[in-house]
Amino acid sequence: MELLDDERAPTVTAFVERALAFFAERGIVARRLMTDNAWAYTQNRSLRELLADGAIGHLRTRPYCPRTNGKVERFHQTMAREWAYGLRYRSHRHRAAALPHWLGYYNERRPHSSLGGLPPISRVHNLCGQVNYRWKRRTWRPGART
């Protein structure tokens, strides 16, 4: 996740390119990308070419149907409550500086009720040979196959 100055087509394409590289470095190959129906995603030629070059399908959410994108909507709600507005910051720069720390907490340590009290990292399976975690009797078990 990055804080960007705008949502123009070149900015969106550059972000997606960085995100794909980030995941590829970690052994994750993207097969599909889901976006909403904003112009910067649907009418963006450079994004369309980037996805075509990587043989990545482009899925779009159904308009006015939050079920399609419910996990992202819930993440945005949690991020607003816990990071953006949950604390007082001296300035927008201080808030921006706190984002990487909050994201690390959210992904690696924060319990998620939808995951039985585990953080999202527990759902990543054998990422480049890293230790796997498996849910069993409300404990983490390193090295268990999932």
JOTAPE-V969136 format. One record per helix or strand. SS is the DSSP state (alpha for helix, beta for strand). FROM is the first residue (numbers start at 1). TO is the last residue. If there is no record, write none. Layout:
SS:FROM:TO
SS:FROM:TO
//
This chain:
alpha:9:25
beta:32:35
alpha:39:42
alpha:45:53
beta:57:60
alpha:70:84
alpha:92:108
beta:112:112
alpha:113:115
beta:118:118
alpha:120:123
alpha:127:129
beta:133:136
beta:139:142
//
